[in-house]
Amino acid sequence: MDMPMPIRKIIHVDMDAFYASVEQMDNPELKGKPIAVGGGSARGVISAASYEARKFGVKSAMSGRLAEKLCPELIFVKHRFDRYKDISKKIRNIFLDYTDLVEPLSLDEAYLDVTENKIGLPSATLIAQKIRQRIYDEVGLTASAGISINKFIAKVASDYNKPNGQKTVNPEDVLQFLEDLDIRKFYGVGKVTAEKMYQKGIFTGKDLKSKSLEYLGENFGKSGHYYYYVVRGIHTSEVKPNRIRKSLAAERTFSKNLSSEIFMLEKLEHIADEVSRRLHKSNVAGKTVTLKIKYSDFTLQTRSKTLPYFISDKNIILDTAKDLLYQEKLNNSVRLLGISLSNLNTERKEKPTEKDAVSVQLKFEF
């Protein structure tokens, strides 16, 4: 008989509207006002929006022009990435007072494994409270947190009581929590996938759980296997302090839309050069080249090709990107091009199995 995996205590900490909150903290005149970081130029795209701006529908990755239409009172603020990095470092040092198992996802969020922690506190819920309080006292910003048995559930939970809140999904509550979850709340299910699931009668975790592994694989490819396991509380990915890079990319937004592939070749050369430079700096190579195309109407398209060998050379990257560009006709004029390299020689495959299923009936202080 297979023994269940030991239950881990994972916290996902997510800063509340991080870039925008930093700007409001540093400039009291912006407090309580709708602000957007980035997006102020004619073709700018918003990086972050304050909660006051979000009430109007303003959000990250939105064009500044559209955001201004939604919220005429919107205040645009320039990025200050050095400042965000400094504050992120302070927050990370707070995390490290509790555990060395900290996996940053970006400047404003991270996973922490506190199963065994430096202060000897058995309750992950209390540790999350202490961390959030220290961030507020020492940095001046609020954070939200999700606490559960694995990274997937912790990340989903951290979004539940935002801003400035937290949610714990105890081991015995995991399966019910996942069954009741709206499919749009599943981390990894985007807008397009959600629509496809709706069409197939999948609206909640319970609906998703009713589908077989074969069905999900046939309809959603590799992602289908991922959905099959996470809805059963199975997510074996560990918190990795030295997170393995899975892709490397560069992209450019153009001051004017480009309407012909010929005009894009020079741009692609610069992007390929940047990708190659980053690959060599990181001492990695990859097999899969992906061309990202964002059209003038903001629709996004990606085209990929996997080579039989690892590459990092600029010329090979560029030639492959050119092949992808000419693979089919453009749908519209183009405002952004990007090249990414994935399937890197740093990756290690982790495939969950039914044997990885945890016994969620175990009760202990969480």
N, C-alpha and C positions, 0 to 999 in steps of 0.2 A: 504494500500500500504506500502510495506517495505521500510524503509529509507536506503540508501546506507551507508556502513560503512564509518566512517571518514577516510580520506586519511592520512596515516602517512608518515613521512619523515625519511627514513632509510638509513644509510651509512654503507657499508661494507668496512672496511680498511684491506688491505692485504699487508704485508711487501714483498718487492722484494727479492727473493732468500735469505731469512732471515739468516739462519745459515752461508751460504757461504759469504754473504755480511758482516756479523760481522767479519769473519775471514780475509777478505780482508781489512776491516777498521782497524783492530788491527795490521795487518802485511802488511804494504805498499808494500812489495816485491811481494805480491800475487795479487795486483791490476792489472786488465786487463788480468789476466792469467786464464786458465781453471782449476778450483779446484773442488774437491768433498769432502764433509764432511762425514766421515765414509767410509767404503768399502775398507780400506787399507789392511785388513788381508786376508788370503787365502780364507776365506769363507764370507768375509764381504759384507754387503749390504749398498748402498749409502743412506744417509739421505737427502742430499741436494746437488745441483750442481749449480755453478755460471752460469751466462748467457753465458759466454765465452765457458763453457763446454757444455751447452745445444745445442749450434750450431752444435755440433758433434753428437747429439742424446743422450747424457748422461742425465739421469734423476733419480729422487729419486726412491727407491725400486729396483733399478737395481743392479746386482752383480758387485763388483769391477772389476772382471776379464773381464766381457763383456765391461764395461765402458772403461777400459784401451785399449781394442782392437779398440773401436770406436775412442778413443782419446789418442794416445800414449804419448802425452805431459801432460796428466792429472796429477795434483798434489793432493795427498790425504792428508787430514788434519783430525786430531782426534777431536771428539766431545768435547765441553766445555759447557755442559748444564747449569752449574751454571752461566756462563757468559751470555748465552742466556736468562736465567730467569731474571737476573738483568736488562738487557736492555728492556725486555718485560715489566717489572714493570714500568720502566720510561715512556715507550710509553703509558701504561694504565693510568698512572697519567695524561698524557696530555689529553687523552680522557675524563677523569673525570672533567677536567676544563670546559667542554662543556655540559656534561650530566651525570647523575647518571645511566642512562639506557644503560649500557655497558655489552654486553654478549660476553666474550672471547670464541673462538672456539678452540684456541691453543695458543702457545706462539706468533705466528706471524699474527694472524687475529682475528677480532672481529666485531660484529654488534653494531651500535650505533643508538638509537632512538633520533633524535634531533627535533621532532615535536614541543616540548617545550624545549628550551635549556637555559643554564645559562647566555648566553651573549645576549639573546633577538634578535638574528639575524634570520630573516624569511627565508633566503635562505640556504637550506641544501648544495647546491653546493658550496657556499662561505665558509661554515663551513668546508667542506671536504678539500678545498684548504688551509685554515688556519691550519688545523690539520696536513696535509702533510708537509707544510712548517715548522711548529714547530718541527716535528719529524726530519726533515733534519737539522735544525739549532741547535737543542738541543741534538740530539742523533748522527747525522752524517750519517743516512741511508735514503734511499728513500722508499716510500710506494705508492701503487696504491689504488684507491677507486672507488666504484660503489655507485650510489645514485638513489633511486627510492621509490616506494610506499610500498614495502614489502621486506622481507629478501631475498626471492628467486631471485627477479629481481636485487636487489642490488648486490648479490653475483655474478650473471652471469655478470653484468656490470663491476665489478671490474677487470675482466680478459681482458677486451676489449682493453685498452690502456696501458698494461704493457710493460716494467717497467716504473715507475715514471710518471703515468698518471691517469686520472680519466674519468668516463663517467656518465652522468646523463640521466636517462630515465624518462622524464616528464610524469605526469598522462595521458595527452592526447595522448602520443606516445606509451603507454604500449602495447596495443593490436597489433599494427603494428610491434613493436619490437619483440614480442613473435612469431608472425606469420612468420616473416622473419628469425628467429633464426634457425641455423643448429641444428638438433636434438642432435648432439654430444656436443653442448654447454649447453644443459639443465643440471642443477645441479641435480644429482641423476640418470642420464643415463650413465651407464658405457659402456665399450667396448662391452661386450657380449650383453647387452640390445640394444645397437645401431645397432649391426648386425641383431638382431632379428627384429628390427623396419624396417631396410632397406628391409629385405625380405618381409615385409608386406606393402611396398610402403610408409613408413613414413620416410621422409627425412628432413622435416622442421616443425616448429611449426604449420604452416597452415595445413600440412598433418595430424599432430597429432590432431588438433582441429576438423578435419572432422570426427573423430572416436567417437562413442557413449560411454557413461560411461559403458554400459554393455559389449561392445566389448573390451574396454581396461581392464576391470576387468577380463574377461574371458581369455585374452591373457597375461596379465602382473600381475594378482593377485592384492594384496593391492596397489602395486606401480602404477597400472593402474589408480586407483582412484586419486592418487596424481598427475599423469600426466594430467588427465582430468581437474583438477581444476587450476593447476599452469599455464597451457597454456591459460587460460581465465583470468589471472591476479589475481586469488584468492589464497591467501596464508595467513592464519589467525594467524600463529605463531607469538607471540609477542617477543620483545627483553626482555630476562629475565636475570637480573643482577646475580641472583643466579640460574644458569642453572641446571635443573634437570638431574641427571645422568641417562642414559638409558641402560648402560651396564658396565660391569667390567670384565677385562680380564688379562691374563698373558700368555706369550709364551716363548719358548726357541728355539734357533737355535743351532744345534749340530755341533761339530767339525768334526765328520764323519757321513756320511749318515747311517741311520738305515734301515735295510731291513726286519726285523721281528717284529711283534707285541709284542712278548715276551720281546725284548730289549727296547721297548717303555714304558713298564708298570712303571718302576722305574722313568722315566722322567715325566710321567703323574702324578705320586704321588707328585713330587716336585711342579709341576705346579698347581695342585689342592690345595695344601697347601698354595701356594702364593695367589691364588684367594680367598680362604677362609679367609686368614689373612686380605686381603684388604676389603672384605665384612664386616668383624667384625669391622674393623677400621672405615669404613664409616657408620656402623650401618644400613646396608641394606641387603636384601635377594632377590632372584629371582626364577623364575619358569623354564626358558628356558636355557638349557645347550647346548652350541655349541662347537664342536671339530673342530679345524682348522688344516688342514694338508697341508704343502707345500712340494711338491715332489722335487727330485733332478733336474728335468728339469724345476723347478720354476712354474709348474702349481699348482693351489690352489684348494682345495676341502674343503667344510664345511659340517658337519653332525650335525643335531640338534634334541633335544628331549625336549618337554614341559611336565613338571610334574604337577600334580593337586594341588600342594601346594608350598609355598615359601621355599627355602632352602638356607643355608649358611654353612652347615656342610661339612667339607673336605671329609669325607668318602662317603657321598651321591653324592657329586660332582664327586669324583673319580670313584665310581661305575657306574655312568651314562656315564662318559667319556669312560670308558672301554667298556660299551655296544655299544657305538657309534663307537669305534675303531674296534670292531669285527663285526660290522653291515654288512660290505662288505669287499671284498679283497682289499688290497692296489694296487694302479696302478703302483707303482714304489718304489724305495727306498726313504726315507723321510729325509729332512734336517731341518724341523721345525714342532713343535707341539704347539698348543695353545688351551686354554680353556677359554670360556667367559660365563658369566651369564647375561642374559637379562630378559625382562619382569619383571623388578624390582618393588618392592612395593613402589617406589617413583614416578612412572609414573602416569600421568593424560592424558587421551585420549582427543584429540581435533580433531573433524571431521568437515571439512568445508561443507557448504551447498550452494545451489544457492543463498540463502538469504545473504551470505557473499560477493557476488559480489560487487565490487566497481564501482562507476560511474567514468570512466576514462576521461570523457569530462570536468570535473571541471578544471578550470584554476586558478592557483594562484602561487605566487613566490615559485619556488622550488630550 
